[in-house]
Amino acid sequence: MADTAAAPAGVLDRIGIPKPLLLGYIGVLLFMIGDGVESAFIAPYMADHGAGTDVKAGYVITVYGIAVMLASWFSGALSESWGPRRVMWIGLVVWVVFDVLYLVFALGTQNYALMLVFYGLRGFGYPLFAFGFLVWITGTAAKARLGTAVGWFYFAFTGGLPTLGALWASWMIPPIGEFGTLWTALGLIVVGGLVALVGAKARAGGDRVSAADVSTKDSLKNSISIVKTHPRIVVGCLVRVINTAPQFGMFVFLPTVFTKDIGFEQGEWLQLTSIIYGTNIFFNLIFGALSDKIGWRTTIAGFGAFGCAISVGLLYFIPVALGPDYYWAAIIVGMLYGATLAGFVPISALLPSMAPENKGGSMALLNLGAGGATFVGPGIASLFLPWFGSAGVTIAFVVLYLIALALTFFLKLPEEQGKSGGPLLDERPEPPAEKAAAPAS
């Protein structure tokens, strides 16, 4: 394909999308729609079809989260030596193969042991694909607009998982049921993967990032050595874990709380999920662009960590207190959570800039944090739920976000370290000379 977009380069430059990667963004959106189809109903569905209880279904999702966490780390480290394009192909193949095995031999026979195995192994798929593309973006986009380019990535990522994925499920479940809907998700995955990988196959930045003499072993070692050489990156990794851990943790119990305890219809819950993360995808763009102006760390701390500490509690306690007649209230607090969740978007621009000489290692830890959230969130839910109930799990998530707020104080760019100013007084993310070098609008 000679052209990846019909839109003039100037338009894409103005909105912050690297033109060569336009089809990659579209492919990631379609891929993540397929991945997100199950997000709002898979836990109770597995509980009713072989797992037995919500807690045991939560264990399956926790195993899945461990695989996601490991694959997220590998996506950054392996992209250095193999190239993002090859890593994305591996992720696509892994997802398709193990999803077929999961649907046929695990859910199809209601075999709990095989659920743990095949659903868990499938977890290696989406991080290699999606976060491999994120590495591609950070190596291609201009630094002056990196926050915006990353914001577009999360627009595509969250637009699929779970926003449009949940909406797709709400359309498909009534006519063909949950199991049939899961098969349609596989089709979306294949289409999205091919759009991204075939559409961007000849684009710069898709091949190995590191020098030719850097082996795969060296890339993996660099992703570990950064823990010692740049301890602030480890703090950033923890903040990234906390960013979406409650999001994934709530999928373990909120479907049951909202449909069985509060009394919303399943369709209302699925539509609420779409509204929450539909709000999130637009605020991903807003906070991505805003962070390039007011500072990446300021945005993460103020709008992300502090905002989510408030909104995640409201998302649970307001609907529970008001009941099924106040669906509109659930929509309002849901939109608030979706908006504040987007305040963490600039961390994908901040962390690689904190270690410019080892971007591969910083991206590996960043992606490890993103993957770790899919393990930590369901893990906390599964651990606390039997002892403290849904309210106790929610309070634990509020505390997590307050911890993230404190940790954010330590995330400083190299030129900021050692300064006497307050930790939230960001410098601009790049010097004026780099601003001048940005694509003209």
N, C-alpha and C positions, 0 to 999 in steps of 0.2 A: 504494500500500500504506500503510494507516494505521499499522500496527505492523510494525516490522522484526523483532521477536522476541517469542516467547511467554513467555520468561523474564522475571521481574520485574526492574525496573530495579535494585533493590537488589542482586540477585545479580550482575548484570553489573558494577555499580559495585565490589562487593567483590573481584571477580577482575580488575578493571582494564580491562575492555572498554567503550569508549564505546557505549552502547546504540544510538544512531542508525546506527552503522556496522557492526552485527553481520553483516548480509548481505554487506557489503563484504569483511569478513574471510573469510567462507565462500567468496565468489566468487574471492578471491585464492588461496585454498587450491586450489580446483578448477583455476583457470587455471594455477597453477604445477605442479600434478600433470601437466597436459598438456605444459607446457614441459619438465618433468624426465624424461619418459618416455625420451627419447633419451640422456640425459646419460651413462649408464654403458656405452653400446655404440656411439654414433654415430661415434666416431673410427675404431675398427677396421672398422666397417661401411663407412664411406666409403672407407677404404683398400682394401677388397676389391671396391668397386663404383664404380670410376672414378678415385679419388685415386691409387691405386697403392702408397703407403707411408704409415706412421704419421706421418712428418714432413710429407708433403704434406697429409695430413688435418689435421694440426696447423696448417698455414697457413690452411686454410679456417676453422678455429675461431678463429684469431687475427684474421682479417678480421671475422668475426662479433663478436669481442670489441671491435674498434674501433667498430663500429656501436653496440654496447651502451653503450660508454663515452660516446659523443656523445649518445645518446638519454637516458642517465641524467642528464647535465648539463641537457639540454633539459627533462626532466621537472620539475625544480625551478624553472627559470627561467620556463618557459611556464605552469606552474600558477599563478604569481603573476598573470599578466595574462589567461589564458584560463580558469583554474579547473581543479582536479584532475579533475573529471568529464569535461570535454571532452578533456583530455590522455589520460585512460584510454580513451575511445572511439577516439581516433586510434591508440593502441597496439594495441587489439584488432583493428581493421581491417587495420593493417599486418601483424600476425602472420599473420592468416588468409590474406590475399592472397598474400604471398610464400612462405608455407609450401606452398600449393597449387602455385605455380610451381616451387618447389624439388622437391617430390615428383614432379610430372609431367614436368618438362623437364630437371631436373638428375639426380636419382637414377634416375628412370625410364629415362633414356637413357644413364646413366653418363657424363655430360659434366662433366669437371672444371672447365672455365671457368665453366659455369653454376652449379656448386656454389658457387664463390667469389662469384658475383654474387647469387644468390637467397638462399642461406643467410646471406650477409653482410647483405643488406638486411633480412632477417627479424629480424636482431638489433636493429633499431630498435623492435620491437614490445613485448617484455615489460618493458623499463625504463619506457617511457611509461605502461604500464598499472599495474605494481606500485609503482613509486616515485612515480607520481602519487598513488596511494592513501596512500603513506607521508606525503606532504605534507598530504593531507587529515587524517590522524591527528594530526600535530603541530600543526595549526591548530585541532583540536577537543578533544583530550584535556586534562584538567586537568594543570598542571605537576607537582603533587604526585604524580601517578601516570603521568607521561609515560614513564618507563622501563618500567613494566609494560605500558602500551599498545603501546609499540614492541616489547616482548618478544612480545606476542601477534601483531604483524605478522610477525615473523620466525618465530614458530611456524607461521603459515600459509604464509609464503614457503618456508621450508626444509622444512616438512611436504610440500610439493609437489616442490620442486627441491632435492635429487633423491630425497627419502625415499620418498614414496608413488609418485612417478613411476617409480623403479627397481623398486619392488615390482609396480606395474602391468605393467611390461615383463616381469618374471619370470613373470607369469601369462599374458600374451598371446603372447609369442614362441613357446612350444612349439606352440600350435594354429594360429597364423596367420603366424608368421615376423616378422622385424624390419620388413620393409616394411609389412606390414599393421598392425603395432603403431604405426608412425608415423602412419598414418591415424586410428587410434583417438585418438591424442593431439590431433589437430585437433578432434575432437568434444568432448573435455574442455575445450579452450580456449574454444570457443564457449559451452558451458554455463556455465563459470565467469565469463566476461566478462558474460554476460547477467544472471546472478544478482547480481553486484556492481553493475552499472550500472543495471539496472531496479529492483533491490531498494533501492538507496540514491538513486534519482533525485531524491527530494524532500527530501533531508536537508541540513542546514546544513553549510557548509564546502566544498561542492562547486563553488561558483562562484568567480569571480576573488578572489584574496586581496588584491591591491593596490588602491589607490584608483583611482577612475574615470579620473583624469587621467594615470595611469601607463600608458604604452604598452608593447607587446610589446618594442620596441627598448629602452625604459628598463629593463624587467625583465632582459633579457639583459645590458645594461650593468652593472646592479647585481650580477649574478652574477659579473661579471669584476672590478668595482671592489673587491669584498670582499677580493680577493687583496692589494690595497695597504692597505686600511683595517684588515683583521684578518688579519695573516699567520699567526696561530696556527690559523686555519681551514684554511689550506693544509697545515699540518702534520697536522691532523686528516684531511684528504683523503688524504694519503699513508698514514696509519695504516689508513684504510678500504680503500685499495687492497691493502695487505699482508694485511689481515684474511682475504680470501677468494681472493687470487691463487693460493696453493698448492692450494686446493680445486679451482679450475678447471684449473690446470696439471696436476694429477695425473690428471685425466680423459683427458689426452692419452696417457699411458703406463701408468697402473696397470691398466687393463683387460687390456692385453697381458701385463704382468708377472705379474698374479695368475692369469690363465688359461693362458698359454703357458709362462712361465718357472717359476712355482711349481707349477702343475698343478691349480688349483681348477677346478671346472666353471663354465660361464658362469652357471648358476643360482645357484651359491654366491657368485660375485662380485656378482651383482645383489642377492642377499639381504644380503650384507655391506654393500653401499652403503646399503641401506634401514636396516640396524641402526645404522650410523654416524650417519646423519642423522636417524634416529628418536630416537636419544639426544640429538642436537643440539636437536631441536625442544622437548623437555621442559626442557633446560637453558637454552634461550632464555627460558623463563618464569621459571625459578629465578633466573638472573642478572639478568633484567630487574627482578624484585622486590627481589632482594638489593641491587642497585645503588642503589635508592632509599633504602636504609638505610645502607650503608657508603660510598657515594660512587661516582659514575659512573667517574671516572678510576682510582680504586683497583681497581675490578673489571676494567676494560680492561687495565690493566698486569699485575696479578697473575694473574688467571685466564685472560685472553685471550692477551696477547703472550707472557708467560713460559711459560704452560701449553702453548701451541701449539708453541713452540720445542722443547719436549721431546716432545710427542705426535706431531708430524708425522714426526719421525725414527723413532720407534718403529713407526709405522704401516707404514713401508717396510721397515726393517731386520729387525724381529722375524719377520714372515712369510717373508721371503727366507731368513733364517738357519735357520728351523725346518722349512720345507717344507710339503707338502700335508697331512701327517698331523696338523698342529696348527692346524686351522681355528679351534678355540676360542681360540687365542692371537691370531689375527688379529681375532677378534671383540672381545676385551678391549682391544687397543690401538686398534682402530677406534672403540670406544665412548669411549675416553679422548680421542681427537682430536675426536670430535663434541661432547663435553662442553666441552672447553676452547675450541673454536671459538666457542661461545656467549658466552664472556666478553667478546667485542667488542660485544655487543648495545647496551650503553648509549651507544655513540658517536652513535647516532641521536638520543638525547636531549641529549647533551652539546654537540654542535656548534651546533645552533640556539640553545641557551642561552648560548653564548659570544658571540653577536652578536644579541641580542634585537631590535635595531632593523633588522636586515636578515636575517630568518629565511629569506626566499626565496633570497637569495644563498648563505647557509650550507647550505641544503638542496640547492641546485644543485651546490655543491662536494662535499657529502657523497655525493650520488647519482653524481657524476662519479667519485668514488673507488670506489664500488660497481661501476660499469660498467667502470672501468679495470682492475679485478681480472680481469674476463673476457678482457681483452686481455693484460695483463702476465703472468698465470699461464701460459697456453698459449704466449705469446711466449718466456718464459724456458725452458719445456720444449722448444720447437722449436729454440731456439738452442743450449742446453746438451746436449741429448740426443745429437746425432751425435758430440760431442767428449768428453763426460764420462760418458755413460750415465745410466741411471735413478738410480743412487746419487749421482752428481754433482748432478743436478737436485734431489734431495731435500735434500742438504746446503745448496744455494743457498736452498731454502725455509726451512730452519732459521735461516740467517743473516738472512733477511728478517724473521722474527719477532723476532729479537733487536734488529734495527734499529727495529722498531715499539715494542719495550719502551723504548728510549732516547727515541724521539720522543714517547711518551706523557707524559713529564715536562713537556712544554711546553703541554699541554692544560689550561688553567685558565679557570675562570669569571671574569667581570669583577671580582667582589668578592674573588677570590683573588689576582689579579695584584698583584705588588709586596709580597706578604707574605713574611715571613722563614721561614715553616714549610717543611718538606720538600715536594717536589713531589707526593708521593703522599699527603699528609695532606689529604684532601678535606674541605671544608665540606659540610654537608648541601646537596643540590641546590636547596633553596628555603628562604626564611626561615620562621620559625614562623607568621607571619600567613597565609602562603599554605597552610601545612599545615592551619590551622584552617578555611580556606575550601574544603578538599577535600570531596567528597561523603561524607556520613556513611555509615559501615559499620554 
